[in-house]
Amino acid sequence: MRKILLTLFIIVIVSGGISFAQSFDWNIRGGLNLMKSHTLHKKVAVFYHVGLQAGIRIAGFGFYGEALYSMNENQYGGDPISYFIPSVIFKAYWQKYIFVELGGSYLSKTGDSGVMNDYLNPDGKVFMLAGLGAKISKLEISLRTFVKQSASYGIIQVTAALKF
């Protein structure tokens, strides 16, 4: 059943993109993760993320899927935790250069971190994201935040993306 639904979703996205889209966009993304640090003598933890984003832009709006590999601080100290973060993102473009993005992301730990799944180091949780960015030719610069409403876990991402 999942395969059928996934296949139908892909067909709808591709046919909609071919029929109505002004453009099919994809880019390579990378940047910094900024988090509140729980390590002694450190206020902010700085790590990185890399990934891909692809989607359809229709007039002043875009619908995108994204896959990121992200290193985040272990909120109990110790080794950083790696995450795979698939996201669905809606972008609204203002003027020619500025965009706002809203969406949802699923945080999934990769490998065995040895850290329990809780509000400080979530696993298998859905987060909302919101951001603001600028597009200059083939380069996008964005500032986005992932926020979980009921916990103190939050990430601010500063990202540069190169469009192809």
ZANUVEX-128008 format. One record per residue: residue number from 0; residue in three letters; x, y, z of N, C-alpha, C in turn. Coordinates in pm, 1 decimal, m for minus. Each point is the difference from the previous one (the first is absolute). Last residue first. Layout:
# ZANUVEX-128008
+-----+-----+----------+----------+----------+----------+----------+----------+----------+----------+----------+
!   i !  aa !       nx !       ny !       nz !      cax !      cay !      caz !       cx !       cy !       cz !
+-----+-----+----------+----------+----------+----------+----------+----------+----------+----------+----------+
! NUM ! ALA !        X !        Y !        Z !        X !        Y !        Z !        X !        Y !        Z !
...
+-----+-----+----------+----------+----------+----------+----------+----------+----------+----------+----------+
//
This chain:
# ZANUVEX-128008
+-----+-----+----------+----------+----------+----------+----------+----------+----------+----------+----------+
!   i !  aa !       nx !       ny !       nz !      cax !      cay !      caz !       cx !       cy !       cz !
+-----+-----+----------+----------+----------+----------+----------+----------+----------+----------+----------+
! 163 ! PHE !   2094.3 !   2440.3 !   m925.2 !     39.0 !    m55.8 !   m129.0 !   m117.4 !      1.9 !    m94.9 !
! 162 ! LYS !    183.6 !    267.4 !    488.5 !   m107.2 !    m51.4 !    m86.6 !     57.9 !    m51.4 !   m131.1 !
! 161 ! LEU !    184.9 !     63.3 !    525.4 !     36.6 !     27.5 !   m137.3 !   m100.2 !    m68.1 !    m92.0 !
! 160 ! ALA !     15.5 !    188.8 !    542.5 !    m40.8 !   m101.6 !    m95.0 !     37.2 !     46.0 !   m140.7 !
! 159 ! ALA !     82.8 !     90.8 !    573.4 !     25.3 !     48.4 !   m134.6 !    m35.3 !   m113.9 !    m94.2 !
! 158 ! THR !   m137.6 !    126.8 !    547.0 !     24.7 !    m87.2 !   m113.7 !     31.5 !     78.4 !   m125.6 !
! 157 ! VAL !    m87.5 !    m31.0 !    570.7 !     44.0 !    100.6 !    m95.1 !     50.6 !    m80.7 !   m119.6 !
! 156 ! GLN !   m339.8 !   m125.6 !    439.2 !     88.8 !    m36.2 !   m111.0 !     29.6 !    120.1 !    m85.7 !
! 155 ! ILE !   m174.9 !   m148.8 !    526.7 !     m0.3 !    107.0 !    m99.8 !    100.3 !    m41.3 !   m105.4 !
! 154 ! ILE !   m296.8 !   m284.1 !    394.9 !    117.8 !     15.8 !    m85.0 !    m22.4 !    122.2 !    m87.8 !
! 153 ! GLY !   m201.1 !   m254.0 !    495.3 !    m16.0 !     86.8 !   m116.0 !    130.4 !     13.8 !    m74.9 !
! 152 ! TYR !   m274.9 !   m221.5 !    471.5 !     86.4 !    m34.9 !   m111.9 !    m27.5 !     92.4 !   m117.7 !
! 151 ! SER !   m221.0 !    m40.5 !    447.1 !    101.2 !    103.8 !    m13.5 !     93.7 !    m26.0 !   m117.2 !
! 150 ! ALA !   m538.4 !   m148.2 !     34.4 !    131.3 !    m31.6 !     57.9 !     97.8 !    113.8 !    m23.4 !
! 149 ! SER !   m466.3 !    m44.3 !   m169.8 !     m7.4 !    m38.3 !    141.3 !    135.5 !    m28.0 !     64.3 !
! 148 ! GLN !    m62.6 !    145.3 !   m474.1 !    m77.8 !     85.6 !     88.8 !     12.9 !    m36.4 !    147.0 !
! 147 ! LYS !    363.8 !    m38.2 !   m396.9 !    m95.9 !    m93.5 !     60.1 !    m72.8 !     77.4 !    108.1 !
! 146 ! VAL !    291.6 !    160.7 !   m459.7 !    m44.4 !     20.9 !    137.4 !    m99.6 !   m107.4 !     39.2 !
! 145 ! PHE !    394.1 !    200.0 !   m381.8 !    m81.6 !   m117.3 !     30.4 !    m40.5 !     14.6 !    145.4 !
! 144 ! THR !    171.1 !    385.7 !   m382.9 !     m0.9 !    m58.3 !    133.5 !    m92.6 !   m120.9 !      3.8 !
! 143 ! ARG !    318.3 !    333.6 !   m372.1 !   m121.7 !    m73.6 !     33.3 !     11.2 !    m56.4 !    140.2 !
! 142 ! LEU !    228.6 !    326.8 !   m418.5 !      5.1 !    m14.9 !    144.7 !   m131.3 !    m65.2 !     38.8 !
! 141 ! SER !    304.8 !     54.8 !   m495.4 !   m120.6 !     m1.9 !     82.1 !     33.4 !    m18.3 !    147.4 !
! 140 ! ILE !    172.7 !     95.1 !   m554.4 !     47.2 !     10.4 !    137.6 !   m125.1 !      2.5 !     86.7 !
! 139 ! GLU !    139.4 !   m148.6 !   m540.2 !    m99.5 !     31.7 !    102.1 !     69.6 !      3.4 !    135.7 !
! 138 ! LEU !    145.3 !     31.3 !   m563.6 !     34.3 !    m19.5 !    140.4 !   m116.7 !     40.5 !     89.6 !
! 137 ! LYS !     45.4 !     53.8 !   m489.6 !     m6.3 !   m142.9 !     29.7 !     32.0 !    m32.2 !    145.8 !
! 136 ! SER !   m158.3 !    479.2 !   m100.6 !     39.6 !    m81.1 !   m113.8 !    m14.3 !   m147.6 !     34.5 !
! 135 ! ILE !   m105.1 !    217.1 !    394.0 !     79.3 !     86.8 !    m85.6 !     56.4 !    m87.8 !   m110.3 !
! 134 ! LYS !   m380.8 !      0.9 !    431.1 !     47.7 !    m72.4 !   m116.5 !     70.3 !     99.7 !    m91.9 !
! 133 ! ALA !   m147.7 !    m51.8 !    559.3 !     18.6 !     84.8 !   m117.3 !     58.3 !    m85.6 !   m111.0 !
! 132 ! GLY !   m315.0 !    m88.7 !    490.3 !    120.8 !     m9.1 !    m80.0 !      2.8 !     97.6 !   m114.8 !
! 131 ! LEU !   m250.3 !   m228.4 !    490.3 !      2.9 !    115.1 !    m88.2 !    129.9 !     m7.9 !    m78.5 !
! 130 ! GLY !   m344.3 !   m362.0 !    318.6 !    123.8 !     66.8 !    m35.3 !    m20.0 !    116.5 !    m94.4 !
! 129 ! ALA !   m203.3 !   m456.3 !    329.9 !    m33.1 !    129.2 !    m60.5 !    131.0 !     70.5 !    m29.6 !
! 128 ! LEU !   m227.4 !   m522.8 !    165.3 !    110.9 !     87.9 !    m32.5 !    m53.2 !    126.9 !    m63.6 !
! 127 ! MET !   m150.6 !   m461.1 !    339.2 !    m36.7 !    105.8 !    m94.7 !    125.5 !     81.8 !    m29.0 !
! 126 ! PHE !    m14.4 !   m533.5 !    149.8 !     22.5 !    137.6 !     42.3 !    m51.7 !     93.5 !   m107.7 !
! 125 ! VAL !    m24.8 !   m555.5 !    181.5 !    m31.8 !     98.4 !   m103.3 !     15.2 !    139.3 !     59.6 !
! 124 ! LYS !    248.2 !   m494.6 !    138.5 !    m92.4 !    108.8 !     34.4 !    m19.1 !     93.7 !   m118.6 !
! 123 ! GLY !    309.2 !   m397.7 !     98.0 !   m132.4 !    m34.6 !    m51.6 !   m104.8 !    104.3 !     33.1 !
! 122 ! ASP !    387.6 !     60.0 !    303.8 !     12.6 !    m95.7 !   m110.2 !   m140.8 !    m35.9 !    m44.5 !
! 121 ! PRO !    290.5 !    397.2 !    340.9 !   m115.0 !    m69.1 !    m56.5 !     37.1 !    m95.6 !   m113.1 !
! 120 ! ASN !    219.3 !    240.6 !    430.8 !     57.8 !    m61.8 !   m119.4 !   m108.9 !    m80.6 !    m70.3 !
! 119 ! LEU !   m129.7 !    254.5 !    371.9 !    126.9 !     67.3 !    m25.7 !     70.0 !    m52.9 !   m125.0 !
! 118 ! TYR !   m418.2 !   m182.9 !    167.8 !    m21.2 !    135.5 !    m50.1 !    130.4 !     74.3 !    m27.2 !
! 117 ! ASP !     23.9 !   m527.1 !    m38.1 !    m76.5 !     82.7 !     92.0 !    m10.8 !    140.7 !    m56.2 !
! 116 ! ASN !    238.5 !   m518.5 !    m74.9 !    m91.2 !     88.2 !    m72.7 !    m81.7 !     77.9 !    103.1 !
! 115 ! MET !    510.5 !   m201.9 !     96.3 !   m143.2 !    m29.1 !     m2.3 !    m78.2 !    106.4 !    m76.9 !
! 114 ! VAL !    510.1 !   m152.9 !   m104.1 !    m71.6 !    100.1 !     79.0 !   m149.4 !    m29.2 !     m9.8 !
! 113 ! GLY !    359.1 !   m221.2 !   m246.0 !      9.2 !    m39.1 !    139.9 !    m71.1 !     96.1 !     92.4 !
! 112 ! SER !     51.1 !    m22.3 !   m501.5 !     62.1 !    107.0 !     77.4 !     20.1 !    m39.5 !    145.6 !
! 111 ! ASP !    m51.8 !   m248.4 !   m493.4 !    m29.1 !    m23.4 !    141.1 !     73.1 !    104.1 !     82.8 !
! 110 ! GLY !   m182.6 !     65.1 !   m525.9 !     96.7 !    m75.8 !     78.0 !    m45.6 !    m17.6 !    143.3 !
! 109 ! THR !   m237.9 !    390.4 !   m202.9 !     66.1 !    m99.9 !    m83.0 !    104.3 !    m69.7 !     85.0 !
! 108 ! LYS !   m490.8 !    279.5 !    107.1 !    140.9 !    m24.8 !     29.6 !     55.1 !   m104.4 !    m96.0 !
! 107 ! SER !   m407.2 !    345.4 !    m90.8 !     25.3 !   m141.8 !     17.8 !    149.4 !    m20.9 !     23.2 !
! 106 ! LEU !   m422.6 !    399.2 !    m56.9 !    134.6 !    m26.0 !     50.0 !     15.3 !   m147.8 !     30.0 !
! 105 ! TYR !   m322.6 !    313.3 !   m333.0 !     m0.6 !   m120.8 !     81.4 !    143.2 !    m28.0 !     42.7 !
! 104 ! SER !   m308.5 !    462.2 !   m172.0 !    116.0 !    m86.9 !    m11.6 !    m14.1 !   m116.7 !     95.5 !
! 103 ! GLY !   m297.4 !    438.2 !   m268.0 !     13.5 !    m97.6 !    106.3 !    117.5 !    m91.4 !    m28.8 !
! 102 ! GLY !   m149.6 !    544.7 !   m146.7 !     m9.4 !   m142.3 !    m28.9 !      8.9 !    m85.8 !    123.3 !
! 101 ! LEU !     72.7 !    526.8 !   m271.5 !    m69.3 !    m67.0 !    109.9 !     m7.4 !   m148.0 !    m34.3 !
! 100 ! GLU !    260.8 !    501.6 !   m174.7 !    m25.2 !   m143.1 !    m10.1 !    m63.7 !    m53.3 !    127.4 !
!  99 ! VAL !    105.3 !    477.2 !   m325.2 !    m35.1 !    m50.5 !    132.0 !    m27.1 !   m148.2 !    m17.5 !
!  98 ! PHE !    302.5 !    385.5 !   m309.3 !   m101.4 !   m103.8 !     16.7 !    m18.8 !    m32.6 !    148.3 !
!  97 ! ILE !    233.4 !    382.8 !   m397.4 !    m25.2 !    m39.2 !    138.3 !   m107.8 !   m108.2 !      5.4 !
!  96 ! TYR !    160.8 !    227.4 !   m415.2 !    113.8 !    m52.5 !     72.8 !    m29.1 !    m57.9 !    138.4 !
!  95 ! LYS !   m303.9 !    223.5 !   m330.5 !     78.3 !    m93.5 !    m79.1 !    101.8 !    m75.4 !     84.6 !
!  94 ! GLN !   m463.9 !    178.1 !    199.1 !     81.5 !     68.6 !    m98.8 !     76.2 !   m102.9 !    m81.5 !
!  93 ! TRP !   m160.1 !   m263.3 !    359.4 !    m36.7 !    140.6 !     m5.3 !     94.0 !     67.1 !    m97.6 !
!  92 ! TYR !   m166.3 !   m537.7 !     86.7 !    101.5 !     95.0 !    m46.3 !    m59.0 !    140.0 !     m4.1 !
!  91 ! ALA !    m85.4 !   m488.2 !    274.2 !    m69.6 !    111.9 !    m63.0 !    105.1 !    105.5 !    m33.6 !
!  90 ! LYS !    m10.4 !   m566.2 !    119.5 !     69.1 !    128.6 !     m7.2 !    m88.4 !    101.3 !    m70.8 !
!  89 ! PHE !    m15.4 !   m509.7 !    278.4 !    m72.7 !     93.0 !    m86.1 !     75.7 !    131.9 !      3.3 !
!  88 ! ILE !    135.3 !   m547.7 !    120.7 !     12.1 !    144.6 !     19.8 !    m83.3 !     74.9 !   m103.5 !
!  87 ! VAL !    144.4 !   m502.0 !    264.7 !    m88.7 !     52.4 !   m103.5 !    m11.5 !    148.3 !     26.8 !
!  86 ! SER !    397.6 !   m392.8 !    147.4 !    m92.6 !    111.0 !     25.0 !    m88.6 !     24.7 !   m120.8 !
!  85 ! PRO !    390.2 !   m363.0 !    274.8 !    m80.5 !     30.4 !   m118.7 !   m102.1 !    108.3 !     35.5 !
!  84 ! ILE !    470.0 !   m167.5 !    233.4 !   m117.0 !     86.7 !     16.7 !    m68.6 !     22.0 !   m135.3 !
!  83 ! PHE !    382.6 !   m306.6 !    315.7 !    m52.1 !     11.7 !   m135.8 !   m130.3 !     76.4 !     15.0 !
!  82 ! TYR !    442.8 !      1.7 !    349.5 !   m141.6 !    m13.9 !    m33.2 !    m18.1 !     m1.7 !   m151.3 !
!  81 ! SER !    401.5 !    m60.8 !    434.1 !    m32.5 !     24.2 !   m140.9 !   m148.2 !    m30.8 !    m23.5 !
!  80 ! ILE !    305.8 !    167.1 !    448.2 !    m97.2 !    m96.1 !    m52.0 !    m30.4 !     36.2 !   m144.4 !
!  79 ! PRO !    456.2 !     84.7 !    350.1 !   m116.1 !     54.4 !    m71.6 !    m88.9 !   m112.1 !    m53.6 !
!  78 ! ASP !    302.5 !    m87.2 !    444.1 !     11.5 !      9.4 !   m145.6 !   m124.5 !     61.4 !    m61.9 !
!  77 ! GLY !     58.6 !    130.6 !    506.3 !     44.4 !   m117.9 !    m73.3 !      3.2 !     25.6 !   m148.8 !
!  76 ! GLY !   m360.2 !    231.4 !    341.5 !    145.4 !     m0.5 !    m13.5 !     41.2 !   m125.6 !    m76.3 !
!  75 ! TYR !   m452.4 !    109.9 !     64.0 !     53.4 !    m47.9 !    128.0 !    152.5 !      4.4 !      0.6 !
!  74 ! GLN !   m266.1 !    114.9 !   m384.7 !    m37.9 !     94.4 !    104.7 !     40.0 !    m45.5 !    140.6 !
!  73 ! ASN !    210.3 !    m67.1 !   m497.9 !    m60.3 !    m87.9 !     98.4 !    m28.6 !     88.7 !    121.2 !
!  72 ! GLU !     32.0 !    218.5 !   m490.8 !     63.7 !    m25.7 !    128.5 !    m78.3 !   m103.6 !     78.7 !
!  71 ! ASN !     m0.2 !     m8.8 !   m539.0 !    m52.8 !     82.5 !    107.7 !     70.3 !    m36.2 !    130.0 !
!  70 ! MET !     13.7 !    m59.4 !   m580.4 !     67.8 !    m32.6 !    125.6 !    m49.4 !     99.5 !    105.1 !
!  69 ! SER !   m218.4 !   m192.3 !   m493.9 !     27.4 !    107.0 !     94.8 !     70.8 !    m53.9 !    123.4 !
!  68 ! TYR !   m200.1 !    m74.0 !   m539.4 !     79.0 !    m72.5 !     99.7 !     50.0 !    109.0 !     94.0 !
!  67 ! LEU !   m448.0 !     14.8 !   m345.1 !    122.4 !     52.2 !     61.2 !     65.6 !   m105.4 !     88.2 !
!  66 ! ALA !   m400.7 !     97.3 !   m411.0 !     64.3 !   m104.4 !     79.2 !    132.6 !     55.1 !     50.3 !
!  65 ! GLU !   m511.8 !    179.3 !   m234.8 !    139.0 !     22.4 !     38.8 !     49.0 !   m119.9 !     80.8 !
!  64 ! GLY !   m417.3 !    224.5 !   m354.9 !     40.0 !   m107.9 !     88.6 !    147.9 !     18.5 !     28.5 !
!  63 ! TYR !   m401.0 !    371.1 !   m173.9 !    128.2 !    m67.6 !     m3.2 !      6.0 !   m117.3 !     96.9 !
!  62 ! PHE !   m297.8 !    421.3 !   m276.4 !    m24.5 !   m116.6 !     84.0 !    122.0 !    m90.7 !    m13.3 !
!  61 ! GLY !   m136.9 !    561.4 !    m97.5 !     74.2 !   m121.4 !    m27.4 !    m34.0 !   m108.1 !    100.7 !
!  60 ! PHE !   m169.2 !    523.4 !   m234.4 !     m4.1 !   m101.0 !    105.4 !     81.0 !   m122.3 !    m41.7 !
!  59 ! GLY !   m118.9 !    402.5 !   m268.5 !     72.1 !     47.6 !    118.3 !      2.9 !    m99.5 !    113.6 !
!  58 ! ALA !    m83.5 !   m191.0 !   m476.1 !    m10.0 !    145.3 !     19.2 !     81.6 !     40.9 !    122.7 !
!  57 ! ILE !     37.5 !   m464.8 !      0.3 !   m113.3 !     45.1 !    m79.7 !    m22.4 !    146.8 !     32.6 !
!  56 ! ARG !    391.9 !   m416.4 !     64.8 !    m34.2 !    140.0 !     25.6 !   m108.4 !     40.8 !    m98.1 !
!  55 ! ILE !    204.4 !   m487.6 !    226.1 !    m63.8 !     70.7 !   m109.8 !    m28.9 !    142.1 !     43.5 !
!  54 ! GLY !    400.3 !   m367.9 !    179.2 !   m141.9 !     30.6 !      0.3 !    m43.5 !     78.7 !   m121.0 !
!  53 ! ALA !    440.4 !   m206.2 !    350.6 !    m55.0 !     m0.9 !   m135.2 !   m148.5 !     29.5 !      8.0 !
!  52 ! GLN !    511.1 !    m29.4 !    297.9 !   m138.1 !     47.6 !     m1.2 !    m46.4 !      0.4 !   m144.5 !
!  51 ! LEU !    429.6 !   m218.4 !    345.4 !    m59.4 !     35.1 !   m128.4 !   m142.3 !     49.4 !     20.5 !
!  50 ! GLY !    469.5 !    m14.6 !    346.0 !   m109.5 !    m74.7 !    m59.7 !    m42.5 !     52.2 !   m134.9 !
!  49 ! VAL !    292.8 !     74.6 !    520.9 !     14.1 !     m4.4 !   m145.8 !   m117.2 !    m78.8 !    m56.4 !
!  48 ! HIS !    201.3 !    260.1 !    498.3 !    m96.7 !    m81.6 !    m73.0 !     29.1 !      9.9 !   m149.7 !
!  47 ! TYR !    253.0 !    102.2 !    536.5 !    m24.5 !     21.7 !   m142.5 !   m114.7 !    m86.7 !    m51.8 !
!  46 ! PHE !    168.8 !    257.3 !    501.1 !     25.4 !   m119.6 !    m78.8 !    m39.8 !     28.5 !   m143.9 !
!  45 ! VAL !     62.0 !    246.4 !    523.6 !      1.5 !     23.9 !   m144.2 !     39.4 !   m129.5 !    m70.5 !
!  44 ! ALA !   m204.6 !    205.5 !    508.5 !     66.1 !   m110.1 !    m70.2 !    m11.6 !     26.8 !   m150.0 !
!  43 ! VAL !    m11.1 !    336.6 !    458.1 !    m56.6 !    m37.3 !   m129.8 !     82.7 !   m113.0 !    m60.5 !
!  42 ! LYS !    102.4 !    155.0 !    440.9 !   m137.7 !     48.4 !    m12.3 !    m68.2 !    m46.3 !   m128.4 !
!  41 ! LYS !    405.7 !   m180.7 !    354.3 !    m28.4 !     22.1 !   m142.0 !   m146.8 !     41.2 !    m12.1 !
!  40 ! HIS !    228.8 !   m169.1 !    404.3 !     82.0 !    110.8 !    m49.1 !    m22.2 !     29.2 !   m148.4 !
!  39 ! LEU !   m190.8 !   m466.7 !    134.0 !     53.7 !     99.9 !     93.3 !     86.9 !    102.6 !    m71.0 !
!  38 ! THR !   m400.8 !   m243.2 !   m257.3 !    135.2 !    m34.2 !     41.3 !     52.4 !    111.5 !     90.2 !
!  37 ! HIS !   m415.7 !     m3.8 !   m242.8 !    m11.6 !    m49.0 !    137.0 !    134.5 !    m49.3 !     52.0 !
!  36 ! SER !   m189.9 !    369.1 !   m407.3 !     89.9 !   m105.4 !     46.4 !    m28.2 !    m35.9 !    145.0 !
!  35 ! LYS !   m293.0 !    198.4 !   m438.7 !     32.9 !     30.1 !    138.6 !     81.6 !   m116.8 !     53.2 !
!  34 ! MET !     28.6 !     80.0 !   m522.1 !    m88.4 !    m53.2 !    103.5 !     41.2 !     53.5 !    136.3 !
!  33 ! LEU !     76.9 !     25.7 !   m582.8 !     25.6 !     69.5 !    126.2 !   m102.9 !    m47.2 !    101.9 !
!  32 ! ASN !    225.1 !   m161.1 !   m505.5 !   m106.6 !    m17.9 !     98.4 !     42.3 !     71.2 !    127.5 !
!  31 ! LEU !    158.0 !     68.1 !   m549.9 !     27.4 !    m17.0 !    142.2 !   m128.3 !    m20.8 !     79.7 !
!  30 ! GLY !     96.3 !   m126.1 !   m544.4 !     10.5 !    113.7 !     90.0 !     25.1 !    m41.3 !    143.0 !
!  29 ! GLY !   m168.3 !   m145.0 !   m556.7 !     94.6 !    m25.4 !    108.4 !      8.7 !    121.0 !     89.5 !
!  28 ! ARG !   m252.4 !   m243.7 !   m486.5 !     m4.4 !     88.4 !    115.4 !    108.0 !    m37.5 !    101.0 !
!  27 ! ILE !   m175.6 !    m42.4 !   m555.9 !     82.9 !    m62.4 !    102.6 !     10.7 !    101.1 !    113.6 !
!  26 ! ASN !   m415.3 !    m42.7 !   m379.4 !    123.3 !     62.1 !     45.0 !     71.4 !    m87.0 !    102.0 !
!  25 ! TRP !   m437.2 !     67.3 !   m403.0 !     68.4 !    m84.3 !     97.7 !    131.6 !     65.7 !     36.0 !
!  24 ! ASP !   m512.1 !     89.8 !   m285.1 !    121.1 !     46.4 !     66.5 !     59.9 !   m112.0 !     82.5 !
!  23 ! PHE !   m355.0 !    110.7 !   m433.5 !     34.5 !   m104.7 !     94.8 !    134.0 !     41.4 !     58.9 !
!  22 ! SER !   m393.7 !    331.6 !   m228.7 !    131.6 !    m61.2 !      3.8 !      5.0 !   m114.5 !     99.9 !
!  21 ! GLN !   m399.3 !    223.8 !   m135.1 !     91.0 !     85.5 !    m74.1 !    137.4 !    m62.8 !     m2.2 !
!  20 ! ALA !   m461.9 !   m291.5 !     48.1 !    111.2 !     67.9 !     66.3 !     76.1 !     91.1 !    m94.2 !
!  19 ! PHE !   m388.0 !   m305.5 !    m96.9 !    m27.0 !    133.5 !     50.7 !    120.0 !     78.5 !     49.6 !
!  18 ! SER !      1.4 !   m461.3 !   m214.9 !   m114.7 !     73.0 !    m53.3 !     m4.4 !    147.1 !     40.1 !
!  17 ! ILE !    339.0 !   m306.7 !    159.8 !     10.5 !     11.0 !   m145.7 !   m110.3 !     88.5 !    m55.6 !
!  16 ! GLY !     m6.9 !    m96.9 !    460.5 !    118.1 !     79.7 !    m33.0 !     14.4 !     21.1 !   m149.1 !
!  15 ! GLY !   m335.5 !   m285.3 !    159.9 !    m32.1 !    138.8 !     32.5 !    114.5 !     92.5 !    m35.1 !
!  14 ! SER !     71.7 !   m458.5 !    m47.3 !    m92.6 !     47.8 !   m103.5 !    m43.2 !    143.4 !     26.2 !
!  13 ! VAL !    281.9 !   m201.6 !    322.3 !     69.3 !     12.4 !   m128.0 !    m93.4 !     52.8 !   m108.1 !
!  12 ! ILE !   m184.2 !    m86.3 !    429.1 !     98.8 !    107.1 !      6.8 !     67.1 !     21.3 !   m135.1 !
!  11 ! VAL !   m302.2 !   m362.1 !     39.2 !    m70.9 !    128.0 !     10.4 !     98.7 !    116.7 !      0.6 !
!  10 ! ILE !    179.0 !   m435.7 !      8.5 !    m63.7 !     26.9 !   m128.9 !    m71.0 !    134.7 !      1.3 !
!   9 ! ILE !    184.1 !   m156.4 !    406.0 !    105.2 !     38.8 !    m94.6 !    m59.3 !     34.2 !   m136.2 !
!   8 ! PHE !   m294.3 !   m169.1 !    326.0 !     48.9 !    132.0 !     39.9 !    106.1 !     49.8 !    m98.9 !
!   7 ! LEU !   m158.5 !   m440.6 !    m52.6 !   m101.2 !     98.9 !    m38.8 !     44.5 !    141.5 !     33.2 !
!   6 ! THR !    276.8 !   m350.4 !    146.8 !      1.5 !      9.0 !   m146.6 !   m101.1 !    102.3 !    m49.6 !
!   5 ! LEU !      1.7 !    m99.3 !    458.6 !    120.7 !     72.3 !    m36.4 !      8.8 !     19.5 !   m151.0 !
!   4 ! LEU !   m350.7 !   m264.8 !    166.2 !    m19.9 !    141.1 !     35.9 !    121.1 !     84.1 !    m38.0 !
!   3 ! ILE !     34.3 !   m464.5 !    m62.8 !   m101.0 !     55.3 !    m91.2 !    m21.2 !    147.8 !     28.2 !
!   2 ! LYS !    280.9 !   m240.2 !    288.3 !     63.2 !     16.5 !   m130.7 !    m97.0 !     61.7 !   m100.2 !
!   1 ! ARG !   m159.2 !   m114.6 !    429.1 !     88.8 !    115.9 !      6.4 !     63.7 !     27.0 !   m135.8 !
!   0 ! MET !   m264.8 !   m386.5 !     49.7 !    m82.1 !    119.4 !      0.0 !     86.9 !    126.4 !      0.0 !
+-----+-----+----------+----------+----------+----------+----------+----------+----------+----------+----------+
//
